[in-house]
Amino acid sequence: MKRRDFLKYSAVGAAGLTIVGLPFTSEAASKTIRLTILHTNDQHSRIDPFPNDGRKYGGMGGMARRASLVEKIRKQEPNVLLLDSGDIWQGTPYFNFFNGELEYKLMSDMKYDAATLGNHDFDLGLEGLAKQLPLASFEFLNANYDFSKTILAGKFKPYKVFEKDGLKIGVFGLGIELEGLVGKKQFGETLYIDPVAKAQEMVTELRENQKCHMVVCLSHLGYSYETDKIDDRKLAAKVPGIDLILGGHTHTFMEQPEVLRHESGHETLINQVGWSGIYLGRIDFEFNKKTKQKTSIKTAALPVDNPVLTS
């Protein structure tokens, strides 16, 4: 499979956004800001590629290959953010032997910018999470877990603002309800707060107070449920002002983002790229340099395998 075969282009909304399939010209670059967001979710301690033994996804994945792909993109693009939507831990013997140490070190080597917490990131309890956190050079963001009565009090920020070429990008994190997914001993006195209310609070903070031009949510809520349980699609429908939701938990592979329009007219992109680092999500935004308004979006689901790295 060639990398170009996975490039997907789709028009986003009726607000004048267009998708440009051709390379950005030097003339366009002088008038625009290009932002590249790379993202993963539900890595589940998949350090090595899947064994190439005939199984589905055999030979795909692996942190070394992902690191090479990320490095290649960073050399090509001026403004890159690398983000993760939770469940970094649990799933291979690497986690059993090293208790999450290796995952955080390798992600730090890849220079991840931020991540959020998934339910499996509590599998070693609050003590295990506290022990490994210093190994992560990137921020863990979560706005709807209250750790104030635990040993993790003050360890997590609700959001972080990144600035790229004058563009301010606000990123915040949301986690799934732990009750029923994680043993009480693992999350202790951690309190779960309504993610819709917190998302509204984050949008107000990032838009009005931090003056962000773009708002991104790292979500471990899940893509879509038939029940009333909150998910990424319901969140986008309930909370205007989020430009991009990068999801996790449901291991949903999306070849391109879904666009949901709030009744206010605001459009939110939702994306998720499966599990175990088999794919690297890529979304390229182009902004007008003067107005900071989005003018085009290009998306890709990049398979992490040898053909990608050599094409």
C-alpha positions as CSV (number, residue, x, y, z in Angstrom):
1,M,0.0,0.0,0.0
2,K,1.3,3.4,-1.0
3,R,1.0,6.4,1.3
4,R,-0.8,8.4,-1.4
5,D,-3.5,5.7,-1.6
6,F,-4.7,6.7,1.9
7,L,-5.0,10.4,1.3
8,K,-8.6,11.4,1.6
9,Y,-10.1,14.7,0.7
10,S,-13.5,16.0,1.6
11,A,-15.2,19.4,1.6
12,V,-15.9,20.7,5.1
13,G,-19.1,22.7,5.7
14,A,-20.9,25.4,3.9
15,A,-18.8,28.2,5.3
16,G,-16.5,28.4,2.3
17,L,-13.9,25.8,3.4
18,T,-12.3,24.0,0.5
19,I,-10.0,21.0,0.3
20,V,-6.9,21.5,-1.8
21,G,-5.4,18.3,-3.1
22,L,-2.3,20.0,-4.7
23,P,0.8,21.0,-2.8
24,F,0.7,24.5,-1.2
25,T,2.6,26.9,-3.5
26,S,5.1,29.4,-2.2
27,E,2.7,32.2,-3.1
28,A,-0.1,30.6,-1.0
29,A,2.3,29.9,1.8
30,S,3.1,33.7,2.1
31,K,-0.6,34.3,2.7
32,T,-1.5,31.3,4.8
33,I,-0.5,29.3,7.9
34,R,-0.3,25.5,7.5
35,L,-0.9,23.5,10.7
36,T,-0.4,19.7,10.7
37,I,-2.0,17.7,13.5
38,L,-0.8,14.1,13.9
39,H,-2.7,11.9,16.3
40,T,-3.0,8.4,17.8
41,N,-5.3,6.7,20.2
42,D,-5.5,3.4,22.1
43,Q,-1.9,2.4,21.6
44,H,-2.2,-0.3,24.2
45,S,1.5,-0.9,24.8
46,R,2.1,-1.9,21.2
47,I,5.8,-1.3,21.0
48,D,6.6,-3.7,18.2
49,P,4.8,-4.3,14.9
50,F,2.2,-7.0,14.9
51,P,3.8,-10.3,13.9
52,N,3.7,-10.8,10.1
53,D,2.3,-14.3,10.3
54,G,-0.8,-14.0,8.2
55,R,-3.0,-12.3,10.8
56,K,-5.0,-9.2,10.1
57,Y,-2.7,-6.1,10.4
58,G,0.3,-8.4,10.4
59,G,3.5,-6.4,10.0
60,M,1.8,-3.1,10.8
61,G,2.4,-0.7,13.7
62,G,5.4,-0.4,15.9
63,M,6.7,2.7,17.7
64,A,10.0,2.8,15.8
65,R,8.2,3.0,12.5
66,R,5.8,5.6,13.8
67,A,8.8,7.7,15.0
68,S,10.3,7.6,11.6
69,L,7.1,8.6,9.9
70,V,6.6,11.5,12.4
71,E,10.2,12.6,11.9
72,K,9.7,12.6,8.1
73,I,6.6,14.7,8.4
74,R,8.2,17.2,10.8
75,K,11.0,17.7,8.3
76,Q,8.4,18.5,5.6
77,E,6.0,20.7,7.6
78,P,6.7,23.8,9.6
79,N,4.0,23.6,12.2
80,V,3.2,20.1,13.7
81,L,1.4,18.9,16.8
82,L,1.5,15.3,17.9
83,L,-1.3,14.3,20.2
84,D,-2.8,11.1,21.8
85,S,-6.3,10.3,23.0
86,G,-5.6,7.8,25.8
87,D,-5.2,4.1,26.7
88,I,-1.5,4.3,26.2
89,W,-1.1,1.3,28.5
90,Q,-2.1,-2.3,28.6
91,G,-2.2,-5.0,25.9
92,T,1.3,-6.5,25.5
93,P,4.0,-8.1,27.8
94,Y,5.9,-4.8,27.6
95,F,3.4,-3.3,30.0
96,N,3.5,-6.3,32.3
97,F,7.2,-6.2,32.5
98,F,7.9,-2.5,32.6
99,N,4.7,-1.0,34.1
100,G,4.3,1.7,31.5
101,E,7.8,3.1,31.7
102,L,8.7,2.2,28.1
103,E,5.6,3.7,26.6
104,Y,6.2,7.1,28.2
105,K,9.9,7.1,27.3
106,L,9.3,6.3,23.7
107,M,6.5,8.8,23.4
108,S,8.8,11.4,24.9
109,D,11.5,10.5,22.4
110,M,8.9,11.1,19.6
111,K,8.2,14.5,21.2
112,Y,4.5,14.1,21.7
113,D,3.0,17.5,22.6
114,A,0.0,16.3,24.7
115,A,-2.1,13.3,25.6
116,T,-5.2,12.6,27.6
117,L,-6.0,9.7,30.0
118,G,-7.9,6.6,29.1
119,N,-9.4,4.1,31.5
120,H,-6.5,1.6,31.0
121,D,-4.1,4.3,32.1
122,F,-5.4,3.6,35.6
123,D,-4.6,-0.1,35.5
124,L,-1.6,0.3,37.9
125,G,-3.7,2.5,40.2
126,L,-3.0,6.1,41.1
127,E,0.3,5.1,42.7
128,G,1.5,3.4,39.4
129,L,0.4,6.4,37.4
130,A,2.1,8.8,39.7
131,K,5.3,6.8,39.6
132,Q,5.6,6.9,35.8
133,L,4.3,10.4,35.1
134,P,7.8,12.0,35.6
135,L,9.0,10.0,32.6
136,A,6.6,11.7,30.2
137,S,8.0,15.0,28.8
138,F,4.6,15.8,27.4
139,E,1.5,17.2,29.1
140,F,-1.4,14.9,30.2
141,L,-4.5,17.0,29.8
142,N,-7.8,16.3,31.6
143,A,-10.6,18.7,32.4
144,N,-13.3,16.4,33.9
145,Y,-11.5,14.2,36.5
146,D,-11.1,15.8,39.9
147,F,-7.9,14.5,41.5
148,S,-8.0,16.9,44.4
149,K,-8.5,14.2,47.1
150,T,-5.8,11.9,45.6
151,I,-2.0,11.7,45.4
152,L,-2.4,13.0,41.8
153,A,-3.7,16.4,43.0
154,G,-2.2,19.1,40.8
155,K,-0.5,16.7,38.4
156,F,-2.8,17.4,35.4
157,K,-3.8,20.5,33.6
158,P,-7.3,20.8,32.0
159,Y,-5.9,22.4,28.8
160,K,-2.8,23.8,27.1
161,V,-2.4,26.5,24.5
162,F,0.1,26.0,21.7
163,E,1.3,28.8,19.4
164,K,2.4,28.0,15.9
165,D,3.3,30.9,13.5
166,G,1.0,33.3,15.4
167,L,-1.8,30.8,15.5
168,K,-3.1,29.9,19.0
169,I,-4.4,26.3,19.4
170,G,-6.2,25.4,22.6
171,V,-6.1,21.7,23.5
172,F,-8.1,20.1,26.3
173,G,-8.8,16.6,27.5
174,L,-11.9,14.6,28.5
175,G,-12.1,11.2,30.1
176,I,-14.7,8.5,30.2
177,E,-16.6,7.6,33.4
178,L,-14.3,5.2,35.4
179,E,-17.0,3.6,37.5
180,G,-17.7,0.2,36.0
181,L,-14.6,0.2,33.8
182,V,-11.9,0.5,36.4
183,G,-11.8,-1.0,39.9
184,K,-12.4,1.4,42.7
185,K,-9.0,0.6,44.1
186,Q,-7.4,1.8,40.9
187,F,-9.0,5.3,40.7
188,G,-9.7,5.8,44.4
189,E,-11.2,9.2,45.2
190,T,-11.0,10.5,41.7
191,L,-14.3,12.2,40.8
192,Y,-15.9,12.2,37.4
193,I,-17.4,15.5,36.2
194,D,-19.9,15.9,33.4
195,P,-17.9,16.1,30.3
196,V,-20.5,18.3,28.5
197,A,-20.4,21.0,31.2
198,K,-16.6,20.8,31.3
199,A,-16.3,21.1,27.5
200,Q,-18.5,24.2,27.5
201,E,-16.3,25.7,30.2
202,M,-13.1,24.9,28.2
203,V,-14.5,26.4,25.0
204,T,-15.3,29.6,26.9
205,E,-11.9,29.7,28.5
206,L,-10.0,29.0,25.3
207,R,-12.1,31.1,23.0
208,E,-12.8,34.2,25.1
209,N,-10.0,34.3,27.7
210,Q,-7.1,32.6,25.9
211,K,-8.1,34.1,22.5
212,C,-7.5,30.8,20.7
213,H,-8.1,30.6,17.0
214,M,-8.7,26.8,17.1
215,V,-10.0,24.5,19.9
216,V,-9.1,20.8,20.0
217,C,-10.6,18.2,22.3
218,L,-8.6,15.0,23.2
219,S,-11.4,12.7,24.1
220,H,-11.5,9.2,25.6
221,L,-15.3,9.1,25.7
222,G,-15.8,6.9,22.6
223,Y,-17.1,7.7,19.1
224,S,-20.8,6.7,19.2
225,Y,-23.2,4.8,21.4
226,E,-26.9,3.9,20.8
227,T,-27.6,4.6,24.4
228,D,-27.7,8.0,26.1
229,K,-24.1,7.6,27.2
230,I,-22.1,10.6,26.2
231,D,-19.8,10.1,23.2
232,D,-17.9,12.3,20.7
233,R,-20.9,12.7,18.4
234,K,-23.2,13.8,21.2
235,L,-20.5,16.1,22.6
236,A,-20.2,17.9,19.2
237,A,-23.9,18.2,18.9
238,K,-24.2,19.7,22.4
239,V,-21.2,22.0,22.6
240,P,-20.5,24.5,19.9
241,G,-17.0,25.9,19.5
242,I,-14.9,22.7,19.4
243,D,-13.2,22.6,16.0
244,L,-11.7,19.1,16.3
245,I,-12.4,16.1,18.5
246,L,-9.7,13.4,18.4
247,G,-11.3,10.4,20.0
248,G,-10.4,7.1,21.6
249,H,-11.8,4.2,23.6
250,T,-14.0,2.6,20.9
251,H,-11.1,1.6,18.6
252,T,-13.0,3.2,15.7
253,F,-11.0,3.4,12.4
254,M,-12.2,6.4,10.3
255,E,-10.6,6.9,6.9
256,Q,-11.6,10.5,7.2
257,P,-13.1,12.7,9.9
258,E,-16.9,13.1,10.3
259,V,-18.3,16.6,10.3
260,L,-21.1,17.4,12.7
261,R,-22.8,20.8,12.6
262,H,-24.2,22.3,15.8
263,E,-27.5,24.1,15.6
264,S,-25.6,27.3,16.0
265,G,-23.9,26.5,12.6
266,H,-20.5,25.7,14.1
267,E,-18.9,22.6,12.6
268,T,-16.8,20.0,14.5
269,L,-14.6,17.4,12.9
270,I,-14.4,14.1,14.7
271,N,-11.6,11.6,14.0
272,Q,-10.3,8.3,15.5
273,V,-7.7,6.0,14.0
274,G,-8.4,2.5,15.3
275,W,-6.0,1.1,17.9
276,S,-2.4,-0.2,18.6
277,G,-0.7,2.5,16.4
278,I,-1.6,0.7,13.2
279,Y,-2.4,4.1,11.7
280,L,-1.3,7.6,12.3
281,G,-4.0,10.2,11.8
282,R,-3.0,13.3,9.9
283,I,-5.1,16.5,9.4
284,D,-3.6,19.5,7.6
285,F,-5.4,22.8,8.2
286,E,-4.7,26.0,6.2
287,F,-5.5,29.3,7.8
288,N,-5.6,32.8,6.4
289,K,-2.5,34.5,7.9
290,K,-4.3,37.8,8.4
291,T,-7.7,36.7,9.7
292,K,-6.7,33.3,11.2
293,Q,-9.8,31.8,9.6
294,K,-9.6,28.2,8.3
295,T,-9.6,28.1,4.5
296,S,-8.9,24.4,3.7
297,I,-8.5,21.0,5.3
298,K,-6.8,17.9,4.1
299,T,-6.9,14.6,5.9
300,A,-5.2,11.2,5.8
301,A,-5.0,7.9,7.7
302,L,-1.4,6.8,7.3
303,P,-0.7,3.1,7.7
304,V,2.3,2.5,9.8
305,D,4.2,-0.1,7.8
306,N,7.3,-0.4,5.7
307,P,5.7,0.7,2.4
308,V,4.8,4.0,4.0
309,L,8.3,4.7,5.2
310,T,9.9,3.9,1.9
311,S,7.4,5.3,-0.6
